[in-house]
Amino acid sequence: MHTNLRRLSLDVLNLSHSAAPPTLPQLDELSVFCCSIEESTVREWLQSARLPRLRVLAVGGGSIRADMLSAGFLAQLDLVQADTQSFNPANIPAQTSYPLILVEDDYIPAVLTRYSILSTPAHMDESMTHNYLDHLAPVVARVPEEPDTPYVVGLPRSILRLATVSPDVWMRRPPGVTEAFAERWRAFEEQCRHKHVRIILFDEDARDASFGFVPREFLRYARELKAAKRLETAREAR
C-alpha cells in the first residue's frame, strides 16, 4: 500500500468495483478526472479520517460533485479546483470561508460568483489576449466599489511578454502592435486597481500539463486567505 503518497492523479478510470477505498495519511493533493465512481465510495473515501492531510482537491468530468463532500471535509482543504459539471458556480456561497474554489470554465463568465479560472491556451497571441481583456473588462467593471469578498483575475504569465517586448522581437509583428497592446494592458491594470481586483499571473506551461495541476500561484493565494482568516478569528475571540 502506497501510504506515503503526497500527490495522486486518477484519470479516466473505472473505480466502481474497486476494493475499499484506501487510507492515505500523507496525501496532500488529489486529482480525480473523468472516473466512474459510485457516490457511496466517494463519501466513504473523501473524509478526514481517510485523507487527514489532504489540502488540494481537483475534480472534473462529473466524477465527484460538490454535494458528495461533507462540510467538515471541505473545511480542511485549502483549495478546490473543479469544472462546472462538478461545482456549479451559482450554488457556491460567496461568503464561504474555506476553501477557495476555482471553477474551471472555457468562457468568460458574466458574473464572478466565486473564483474562476479560464481554460486558456498555453500560448496566447496578441489578438487572443486582446479578446480576453475585452471580455474581462466589463466583468471587472461590475465589481462593487467596496467588495465584501476579494476578487481575483488569473491570467497567463505570457501576457507580460506581449506588454513589454518590442514588435520586431515578438513573432516579427508589424510596428505598433505590441505598443498598442501595452496601452491596453496598462488600462486593464488600472481598472483592476480601481476596483481592488487582484491580478494573479500563473505559469501556463505547467498549468496545461494536466487538468489536476492547480497553479502554484493560486495555491499560495488560497493559503494567504486562510491564514488571514485564522488571524481575524483569533483576534475576534480575544
PyMOL commands that set and color helices and strands:
alter all, ss='L'
color gray80, all
select helices_A, chain A and resi 39-45+66-68+71-76+89-91+126-141+158-164+177-194+204-207+216-237
alter helices_A, ss='H'
color red, helices_A
select strands_A, chain A and resi 7-11+29-33+56-60+79-83+100-105+115-118+151-156+197-202
alter strands_A, ss='S'
color yellow, strands_A
deselect
rebuild
show_as cartoon
